[in-house]
Amino acid sequence: MNPVPDIYRILPEVVLTLTGVLVMLLDATIPPHWARRSLGWVAAFGTTFALWSSLWQLSLPMGTGFSGTVETSAFTVFFHVLICGIVLVALLLSLDTLPEGSHHQGEFYALIVFGAVGMCLLTGAVELLLVFIALEISSIATYILAGYRKHTARGPEAAIKYFLLGSFATAFLLYGIALIFGATGTTQIYEIARLVPTAQNHSFILAGLGLMLVGILFKISAAPFHVWTPDVYEGSPTPVVALMSTAPKAAAFALLLRVVYEMLPTLRPVWQPLLWVVAVLSMTVGNLAALRQQNVKRMLAYSAIAHAGYLLAAFAGLGSSGIAAASFYTAAYAAMNVGIFAVVTLVSGYDEKLPLINDYRGLIYRSPLLGSLLIFFLVSLIGIPFTGGFFGKFYSFAAAVGGGAIWLAIIGLLNSGLAAAYYLRLALVSTQRPVHDDSDGRSATPQVSPRVGIAVGAALAMAVLATLVLGIAPNSVLQAAESGAHTLQAPPAEISAPVNAIGPQSQP
């Protein structure tokens, strides 16, 4: 069998990098007074090609490249496709919501694409130093995007908070990598997994695991490492929040799965109880705090913390069942969360003049389409059947029960009931008739119907379709997640079968 060229192992990352460079070059050649909207379409087409190249990698044999630092498998392809899909929706959403005269639009689109390079690289990295580099590429792009609205006080505040706390979390991760290297003498994930059972400095490995978990759990905004989330979500542009609340978290969850299931599976008695505690804290703290919020974006920020807890419940699952459940939940959450932030973007506007829950009163009458979509995505976030949120929670809690964590599943179900209170409150407000000021007979609630352009309409259609498919016919996505779960625990050597043929039957 002919060896696979190393460049094929990182083909989506190469396509995204070239796309970002092209956007920057075109931005420099366009006269200053010309609109930059076309650059967003260039970024969107490049991201679509990267998504196609990710699917093409299914024809490659599973294996590593670049001296065993990056891997191609069904697991990496699953998350590459998910991340590219999220980035594509975020770009389409930005095309119709960024004002024509907003500053540095070309850089905005390029940063989104460059951030996607780091996220995709993070999911395929099997060497810890490459993990660190990929995480930094992703983080730096999102730090800048968080402060894109420089004319507001909340924008720079969000960027500074995100940068400072993110830097501390990255330092924890890097220190953990250093301790594991000191104990094993290598930063290659497969070698670490082989050496850990016989390592002499076991305390170094435990300390390294703890520090790495701190860094990763910060990226997924799990409690008690969640303090940055509400302020950053509130201060960042809503299209950026749609991206940062899904794509970087998907990459971070992929890294967490690789660390605990592939690099340190022998330490399961150590990391599993820790993740159980974090899951319970995230679900409870997120939902209780969301109940008190009047700002929609802050409410959704605490909701994201709670959903991180639901997803972490899947880590109680045994072997491939927990990996597949976590992967499926990541896809389901990404679809419905991107969708609801798209609706919030259209209702609130770029300057977010309607940030409160009461501002959504009568939305179903002002814009029946957006009001219906808002309720649909809220229903999915609750976990009502025939939506992606239902099967996401079902598989996650089923994996927890299968792993013996029955109480964790019960706590998750109780928290899901608690979350329904604030989701349904927003849904109810959107169906109420506008309030009128009796003194002059005018409406006290906004009457402007938000405009849905072609690009944002396509973004909403993609989010709705994905949420429906995951809720009505989830088998294909679940099978892809299960195939990725088995390849995650497969040996790194190249095999003759293509990536999409690797499954339970191909394992020894």
N, C-alpha and C positions, 0 to 999 in steps of 0.2 A: 504494500500500500504506500503510495506516495505521501510524504509528509505534507501537512497543511501549512501554507505560508503563514508566518506569524501575523502579518497585517490583517488576515481574514479574522483573526481572533478579536480584533478591536475595530472592525469595519464600521459599526454604528458610531463609535467615538470619532473615527477619522472623518466620516461624513458630517457630523455635527461640528467638528472643529473647522473644516473647510467652509461650512455654511456661515459660521460666526465670522471668520476672516473675510469672506466675501461681503457680508453685510457691512463690516467696518470699512472695507475699501470703497464700496459703493457710496457709503455715507460721506466719505471724504471727498468724493468726486462730484456729488450733487451740489448745486449752488445753495447757499444758506437759505434763500427765500423760498425754495421749493419744498413741497410736502414730502415727508419721509414715510408715508403709509405703505408705499410699495415695498419698502425694506421688510416690513412685517410679512408680506406675502412671500418674499424670498426666504425668510426664516422658516415660514410654515411649510413651503415646498421642500426645503432641505431636511426638516424634521420628518416629513412624510417619507422621504427617501431613506432616512436613517431607520425608520420603523420597518420599511420593507427589507432593508439589509439585515435587521435583527431577525426577521422571519426567515430570511435566506440562510442564516446561520444554523437553522435546524437541519440542513442537509450536510453539515460538517460533522465529522466524528468528534465525540467528546474528547477534550484534551486541553493542554495548557500551551502557552506560547511565551515568547520573550523570557526565556530561562525560567519558566515555571512561575511567573508572576501574575499572569492573567489566564482565565479559564473560559472556555465556551462549553455550555451544557444547557439542558432544558431549563434548569433553574435560572441561569443568567439570561436566557432568551425571554423567559416569562417576565422578568422584571425590566428588561430592556424595552420590550413592547409596551409594558404598562407605563414606564417613565416617558417614552417618546409620545404615547397617546396623550398623557397629561400635558406635556409641553406643547403639543399641537393645539389642544383645546385652549390653553392659556394664551397662546399667540393669537388665535382667532378672536378670543375675548378682548384682547388688548387692541386689536385692529379697529374695532368700532367704539371703544370707550376712551382711548387716549385722545385728548384734544389735539386738533391739527397743529396748534401752535405750541404744544408742550416741548420742553427743551430736551435735546439729546435723545430723540426717538430712536435713531439708529443704534445708539449704545444700549438702549433699553432692550431692543430685540436681540442684539448680540449677546448681552449678559444672560438673557434667558437661555440661549442656545449653549453658551459656554458653561453655564451652570449644569445643563443637561449632560455635558461631557463628563463632568465630575461624578454626577449621579450614576450614569451608566457604568463608568469605570469602577465605581465603588461596588457595584453588584457583581462584577466579574473578577475582582482582585482576590488573589489567593496568597498574597504576600503583604505583610503588615505595613511595611513602609509605603507600598503603593496604596494601601488603604488610607493611610494618613494623607498622602498627596491628593488622592481623589476627593477625600472629604474636604480638604482645604479649597480645591477648585470649586466645588459646589457651594461651600459656605461663603467664600469671598463674593461670589456673584450675588447670592441672596442678601448678604449684608448691604451691598450697594443698592440693590433693588428695593429694599425695605425703606430706604431714605430717599426714594426718587422724587417725592413731592417736597422739594426743598423750600417752597414758599410757605409751607405750614410748619408750625412748631412741633406737631406730633411726628412728622416725617423724620427729621434728624434725631429726635428723641428715640424713636423706634429703632433706627439704625444703630445708634450708639449703644443702647441696651442690648440689642441682639449681638453686636460685635463684641462687647466686653464679656458678657456671659458666655457667648459661644467660644471665645478665646480661652476662657477658663476651662470649659468642658473639653476642648481640644487638647489642652495641656494635660488634663487627667488621662485622656486616651493615649497620648504619646508617652506619658510616664508609665502607664500600664504595659504598653508595647515594650518599653525598655526593660521592665522587670521580667517579662516573659522571655525576652531575648537573653537576659542575664542568667535565667534558669535553664534554658534549653540550648542556647548558642545559635539559634536560627530565628528568622522571622517568616519562614515559609509555613503556611498554615498546615499543610499535610505533614510536614516534618515535625511540627510542634505536637500535632495529635499523636504521632508515633512515639515521641520522646517523653511526653508528660507522665505516663504511668511509671517510668523508671527514673524520673528526674530527682536529684538529691535535694535541691532547694525548693521543696514543695510550697513553703510559705511564700516565696517570691511569686509563684504561679497563682496562688490564691489572691495575693495582693494585686497582681497584674490583672486578674479577672475582675476584681472589684473596681479598679480604676477604669478599665475599659468599659465596664457596664455603666459607670457614671457618665462617661463621654457619650455613649450611644443613647442612653435613656434621655439625656438632655435633647438630643437631636429629634427624638420622637415626642418630646414634651410630655413625658410621663412624670407623675408626681413621685417624689417631692422635687423634681428638677424641672418644674413647669412654670416658674415665676415669670419668665420672659414672655410667655405666650400671649396673654391678653393685651399687654401694652404694644407689642410688636404687631399683632393682628389689627389693632385699632388704628395705629399710626401709618401702616403701610397701605399703598394703593390696593384696592380690592382685587384686581386681576393678579397682582403679585401674591396676595394672600391665598387666592385659589391655587396658585402654583406651590408656594412654600408649605401649605398645609397638607399637601399630598405627595408630590414627587420626591422632595428630600426625605420625607418620612418613609416612603416606599423603599428608597435606597438604604436608609438606616435600618429598617426592619430586615432587609435582605442581609445586611452586614451582621445584625444580631443573630439571625438564624445560622449564618455561617460560623460565627464565633462559638455559639453554645452547642450546636449540633454537629459541626464538622471539626472544629479546632479543639474543643474541650468537652467532648461527650462523656468522658470518664468522670468529670466533675459535676455531673447532673445532680447528685445529692446536695451540692453546694448552691449552684445557680438556680435550680428550680424553685426552692422555697423563697429565695430573694425575689424572683420574678412574680411569684404568687402575691407577696406582700405589696410589691409595686403595682400590680394589677388592681388589687383591692383599693389601695390608696388612690390610684388614678381614677377609677370608676366613681368612688365616693366623693372625693374632693371636687372632681370636675362637675359632677351633677349637682351637688349642693351649692357650689358657687354659681353655676349657670342659672339656678332658680332665682337668684337675686339680681340678675342683670337686666338693665333696660336698653342697653346698647346692643344691637343685633350682632355686630362683629365680635364683641366681647363675649356674648352668649355662645356664639359658635366657637370661639376660642376655648372656652371651658368645656364645650361639647367635644372638641377635638381631644382634650385631655382624657375625658371619659372614654372615648372610643379607643384611645391607646391602651386603656385598661382592658377593654373587651378583647382587643387583639392579643394582648399579652396573656390572656387566659388560655389561648390556644397552645402556649408553650408548655402547658401542663400535659399536653398530649404525648403519647409514646411514639418515638421515631417519626416515620414519615407522616403519620396522621396529624401530628401537631404542626409540622412544616407546611403540609398542604392546606390545613385550615387557616393558618396565619397568612399564607400567600393569597388565598381566596378572599379573606377578609380585607386585606390590603387593597385588592382590586375593587371590591364592592364599595369600600369607604371612599376610594379615590373618585369613583364615578359620581356618587351622590354628593360628595363634598364640593367637587368642582362645579357641579350643576347648581347647587344652592348659592355658591358665591357668585356665579354668573348672574343669577337673578338679583342678588343683593347689589351687584355692580350696576345693573340697569336701573334699579329702583332708586338707589342712593345717588347715583351719578359719580363722576370722577372726583368732585370736590366733597362728596358725601354730605350733602345738605339735609338728607333725611336719614340720620343714623339710628334713630330710636325705634323701638317696637311699635309705639303708637303712630309713628309716621307711616306704617304699613296699613293703617286702617282703611278699609274700602279698596284695597288693591285689586280684588277680584272684579270690582265694578269699573275701575279705571283702566285696567288691562286684564281682561279675562285670561289671556294666554299666560302672562307672568304670574298672576294669582294662582292659576291652576298648577303651574310648574312648581311654585313655591310650596304649595300643599303637598304635591307629589314627592318632592325631595324630603320634606319634613317627615312624611309618612315612612319613607325609606330609612331615614335616620332613626326613627323609632324602632323599626324592625317589623313592620306589618307584612304579612305574606304577599307574594307576587312582586316583591321588590328585592333588589340586591341586598339591602340591609338585613332582611329576614334570614336569608341563607347564610350571610356572613356571620351573624350571631349564632345561628343554629350550628354551623360547623365548628365554630370556636368553642361554644359551650359543650358540644358533643365530644370534642377532643379533650376538654378538661375532665369531663365525666369518665371518658375512657382511660385517662391517666390517673384516676383515683381522686381527683380534686372535686368532689361533689359539692362541697361547701363553696368553693370558688365559683362554680356554675350557678349555685343558688344566689350568691351575692350579686353575680352579674345579672341574673334575671330580675332581682329586686331593683337594681340600679336602672335597668331598662325601663321598668315601670315608673321610676322616679323621673327619668329623662322625658318621658311622655308628657309630663306636666308643662315644661317650658316649650317643648316643640309644639304642643297643641295650643298653647297660649298664643304663639305667633300665628299659627294657622287660623285660630278663631278671630284674632284681630283683623287679619286680612279679609275675612268674609263679612265683617260688620260694616254697616252702611256708614258713610262719612258723617262726621259730627258737624252740625251747623251752629253758627253763632247767632243766637236769637236776636241780638241787638241790631244786626244789619241784614240778617238772612243769608249771609255768605257762608260758604263751607269753611270750617276750621281745619280741614285736612287737605292735603295736596290733591289737585284735580288733574295734574298733567299726566298724560299717558306716556310711559317710557317708550322710546323708539327701539325696535329690534331690527338691526341691520342684517345683511347677508352673512357676514363673518360670525357675528355673535349668535345668529340663528343657527348656523352650522354647529357652533360649539355647544349650544343647548341641545340640539338634536342628537349629537354624539353622546352627551351625558345621559339624556333620557333613554336612548337606545341601549347603552351599556347597562344602566340600572335595571331596565326591563329584562334584558337578556339574562343578566345574573340572577334575576328573581323568578323568571318563568322557565328558562332552559339553561340552568347553570352547569350542566354536565360537561360540556366541552371545556369550559374554563377550569372546572374542578379537575378534569383529567389532565389538563396541562399543568395545574398546580401539583397534582400527585406525581406526574412524570418528573417535574423539577425536584420534588421532595426526594425521590429515589436517586436522582443523579447527584444531589447535594452530598450524599453519603457514599458515592461511588469513588473508586480509586482514580487518581489523576492521570494515569496512563491512557493514551489514545486507544480506542477500540474501533472495531470495524463497523459497528452499527451506527447509523446516523443518529443525531441528537434526539429527533422526535420519535425514534424507535426504542429509546431507553426507557424502561419501566420496570415494574415489579418482576416481570418474567425474565428480564435480562440480568438480574442480580444473582450472584452465586448463593 
